[in-house]
């Protein structure tokens, strides 16, 4: 049997080949510009984590030399790392952006939300998030979610329509064809937009290195007081840890993801530079979320269930 | 996350590909094998699969559970929706559109194929080319996926016999060629045993070609663009009006096809106004030349009226503008598309009102027969339509440009995506559009 394959190691010969980072960057910029062109009131979810930092960097490039035509929204669980809040405020200031903050603590103080027995506040973000979207009438909400993070997210569209309750219905998603994103929605509905859908954790880090993007220090190895819970190192602090049975120790650690202190685990690491972090991730045999997220371990469909309720 | 420890961090390219296969052809096993053998499945993911397999009473880890992400999919043991997977080798990054094989999910296969540069079509070596295989080949041809791989699976169940493979490969290649598929690569594999997926087979020494992964790593992902018609749909007008940039006025967009250069004379459609490119900004960096799929900002010598939805093309190389669109569509919504229906048509960055004037035919993918005047198209139907638009559109033939020859039909009432459209001739080969009465296909 003869086959018609021709073995060309073609990409290196084509003057028009783009590197994978250039392809991903170009696609993300296209998505930002589509939203700017089609929506009235977009907002970028900004947590001070690496994915939202990369999103903001891409938005700055997409509209250069004009300012980013979106405001930012942070859902503050009240248990955030101080370094991240400091980074957030400095970034907002530096780029002359407008920041909205939806505070989980406010909801708890007002008695609208109740603290969970396990102390994790990540699932409590959904109500403040959806109410902020309604209150400000945001019609497009950028999130830094990536499909490689989790198997329910692998099914997420780049433009993901949410009803007036912000709910995701995985069985009623619009097919997404070519690069023709359909952002039409009824009043009260909005679209979640994921420009980093096709990026992996390593892509994000390589892009951060290539572009020289500054990150909060907690992404790099540092000594920190931590305690062990459910096999993860959590930062000791006033948010509800440690219990008496959980001894605190000083360890050299860094964070692979940045949620809040109640659900984000640290990993043992001596990677103090970008190059060292990239080498560490490349060699890691654990996924980002598997290594560091407590909330995804609640059940096999934890993410799907939270997304259905309006989580991003 | 998915990398091998040896991966260099130099620039690699990206290949988007899709898989298609019938329910029991072993598609999930192939995908699982590709991910697993390329060391793209990490320990915690494998543990989750092992745990879930055990709790279902299965002895071996069911690799399909790696790819079935939704509760309903795991409950029913089938893939409902397209999922996207990511893996990498030292040579290349891959985005895999993992599409369901059920006939009722034709729209999902169309979705996966729309952005794919390559499609892997699976057949069971015991069954050979069956109706579903023909459907998959027809969709790949219709969507003009540049590279098609025929993976003849379950070779272990036919004694790894060369003659079995050769016959199936010949059958398929003949059919695909008639559809105008430009390139077919046939590979004998056993996804279950791992033959020729990532590692070369120890039992099929008669086969001298690449493994599936090797082929994915080396197939050209970008093409020579010098002969392509350059196209830039304007997405957004950038006007900072800041002290540093008081007069900056740039037309931002992703180059849909071809190349643009500084100094080039251009025409803006549909207005027909002309100017010259005075500068190209590539996300903040001035460049002399830019090409697809770069996202750029064009600066023009003259202050002409250009806005979102316009198409910038080289002067003298413009597509005809028209308010009458003839196209093949795949109907993707649950409610039908009918003659006389008012819709919105989204082409590149332009959305216009439109009305469905005629549905001349519906195509049966099984045998490529045309059924005249069906009156309507329902979910998963493929048919030809004539649409009249409220404003002129600069539409290329889909054969010339997948990006500027494609469009969506949208329900204006609630925004539902109704149909995926491809302008111009359906199949690359004229012979393929003859009716079922033609001999040569045995059903």
Contacts between the chains, C-beta under 8 A, distances in Angstrom:
chain1	res1	chain2	res2	distance
A	1	B	162	7.3
A	1	B	165	6.3
A	1	B	166	4.1
A	1	B	169	5.0
A	1	B	170	7.1
A	1	B	186	6.6
A	3	B	169	7.1
A	3	B	184	7.2
A	3	B	185	5.2
A	3	B	186	5.2
A	3	B	187	7.9
A	3	B	209	5.6
A	4	B	173	7.6
A	4	B	183	5.5
A	4	B	184	6.0
A	4	B	185	6.8
A	5	B	183	7.3
A	5	B	185	4.2
A	5	B	209	6.4
A	5	B	210	6.9
A	5	B	215	6.6
A	5	B	219	7.9
A	7	B	210	7.3
A	7	B	218	5.8
A	8	B	218	7.1
A	8	B	220	5.4
A	9	B	218	5.8
A	10	B	218	7.6
A	10	B	219	7.7
A	10	B	220	3.3
A	10	B	221	7.5
A	10	B	222	7.5
A	11	B	13	4.5
A	11	B	220	6.7
A	11	B	221	5.9
A	11	B	222	6.3
A	14	B	220	7.1
A	14	B	222	4.9
A	14	B	223	7.4
A	14	B	224	6.8
A	16	B	222	5.3
A	16	B	223	7.7
A	16	B	224	7.4
A	16	B	225	5.0
A	16	B	259	7.5
A	16	B	291	5.1
A	16	B	292	7.8
A	17	B	13	5.7
A	17	B	221	7.2
A	17	B	222	4.6
A	18	B	13	7.2
A	18	B	14	7.7
A	18	B	222	7.0
A	18	B	293	7.1
A	18	B	294	7.1
A	19	B	11	3.5
A	19	B	12	6.8
A	19	B	13	6.7
A	20	B	11	7.3
A	20	B	12	5.3
A	20	B	13	6.0
A	20	B	14	4.0
A	20	B	92	7.8
A	20	B	93	4.3
A	21	B	11	7.1
A	22	B	294	7.5
A	23	B	13	7.7
A	23	B	14	4.6
A	23	B	293	6.8
A	24	B	14	7.2
A	25	B	283	7.3
A	25	B	295	7.7
A	26	B	254	6.2
A	26	B	293	5.4
A	26	B	294	5.4
A	26	B	295	4.4
A	27	B	254	7.9
A	27	B	293	7.3
A	27	B	295	7.9
A	29	B	254	7.4
A	29	B	283	6.5
A	29	B	295	4.0
A	30	B	235	7.2
A	30	B	253	8.0
A	30	B	254	4.3
A	30	B	295	5.3
A	33	B	235	4.2
A	33	B	236	4.6
A	33	B	252	5.5
A	33	B	253	7.2
A	33	B	254	7.9
A	33	B	295	7.3
A	34	B	235	6.3
A	34	B	349	7.4
A	36	B	235	7.9
A	36	B	236	5.3
A	37	B	235	5.4
A	37	B	236	4.8
A	37	B	308	4.8
A	37	B	349	6.5
A	61	B	283	4.2
A	61	B	284	5.7
A	62	B	252	7.4
A	62	B	283	7.2
A	62	B	295	7.2
A	63	B	236	7.8
A	63	B	238	6.1
A	63	B	252	7.8
A	64	B	238	7.7
A	64	B	281	7.2
A	64	B	283	6.6
A	64	B	284	4.5
A	64	B	297	7.9
A	65	B	238	7.6
A	65	B	240	5.1
A	65	B	242	7.2
A	65	B	244	7.0
A	65	B	245	4.7
A	65	B	248	6.0
A	65	B	284	7.6
A	66	B	238	5.0
A	66	B	239	6.7
A	66	B	240	3.8
A	66	B	241	7.9
A	66	B	242	7.4
A	66	B	245	7.7
A	66	B	248	7.7
A	67	B	240	7.2
A	67	B	242	7.7
A	147	B	83	7.9
A	147	B	84	4.9
A	147	B	86	7.1
A	148	B	1	6.0
A	148	B	2	7.4
A	148	B	86	4.6
A	150	B	69	7.9
A	151	B	66	7.7
A	151	B	67	7.8
A	151	B	68	7.7
A	151	B	69	3.4
A	151	B	83	7.7
A	152	B	69	5.1
A	152	B	70	6.7
A	153	B	69	7.8
A	154	B	67	7.9
A	154	B	69	5.0
A	154	B	83	4.5
A	154	B	84	5.7
A	154	B	85	6.7
A	155	B	69	5.0
A	155	B	70	5.9
A	155	B	81	5.5
A	155	B	82	7.6
A	155	B	83	5.2
A	161	B	415	7.6
A	170	B	70	5.2
A	170	B	72	7.8
A	170	B	81	6.8
A	171	B	70	7.8
A	171	B	72	6.7
A	171	B	80	6.9
A	171	B	81	7.6
A	173	B	81	7.0
A	174	B	416	7.1
A	174	B	417	4.6
A	175	B	82	7.9
A	175	B	107	5.5
A	175	B	108	7.0
A	175	B	110	7.5
A	175	B	111	4.4
A	175	B	332	4.7
A	175	B	417	6.0
A	175	B	420	7.2
A	176	B	111	6.3
A	177	B	110	7.0
A	177	B	111	5.6
A	177	B	114	4.5
A	177	B	115	8.0
A	177	B	332	7.7
A	177	B	406	7.2
A	177	B	408	6.6
A	177	B	417	7.7
A	177	B	420	4.6
A	178	B	114	4.8
A	178	B	115	6.4
A	178	B	402	6.7
A	178	B	403	6.6
A	178	B	406	4.9
A	178	B	420	7.8
A	179	B	115	7.5
A	179	B	254	7.3
A	179	B	403	6.9
A	180	B	346	5.7
A	180	B	348	7.9
A	180	B	406	6.7
A	180	B	407	7.1
A	180	B	408	5.1
A	182	B	346	6.7
A	182	B	408	6.1
A	182	B	410	6.0
A	182	B	415	6.6
A	182	B	417	5.0
A	184	B	344	7.7
A	184	B	410	6.2
A	184	B	414	7.8
A	184	B	415	2.9
A	185	B	415	5.9
A	186	B	414	6.3
A	186	B	415	7.1
A	197	B	84	7.3
A	198	B	84	7.0
A	198	B	86	7.4
A	198	B	95	5.6
A	200	B	1	5.5
A	200	B	2	6.7
A	200	B	86	4.9
A	200	B	88	7.5
A	200	B	93	7.9
A	201	B	1	4.7
A	202	B	1	6.3
A	202	B	3	5.7
A	202	B	88	7.5
A	203	B	93	7.6
A	206	B	9	6.4
A	278	B	9	6.5
A	281	B	1	7.3
A	281	B	3	8.0
A	282	B	3	5.3
A	282	B	5	6.4
A	282	B	7	5.9
A	282	B	9	7.8
A	283	B	5	5.1
A	284	B	1	7.5
A	284	B	42	7.4
A	285	B	42	5.5
A	285	B	43	4.5
A	286	B	42	5.6
A	286	B	43	5.8
A	286	B	44	5.2
A	287	B	1	5.3
A	287	B	42	5.0
A	287	B	44	5.6
A	287	B	45	6.1
A	288	B	1	6.2
A	290	B	42	6.9
A	290	B	43	7.7
A	290	B	44	3.1
A	290	B	45	6.9
A	290	B	48	8.0
A	291	B	44	7.3
A	300	B	48	7.4
A	300	B	52	6.3
A	300	B	74	7.4
A	301	B	70	8.0
A	301	B	71	4.7
A	304	B	69	7.4
A	304	B	70	6.3
A	304	B	71	5.9
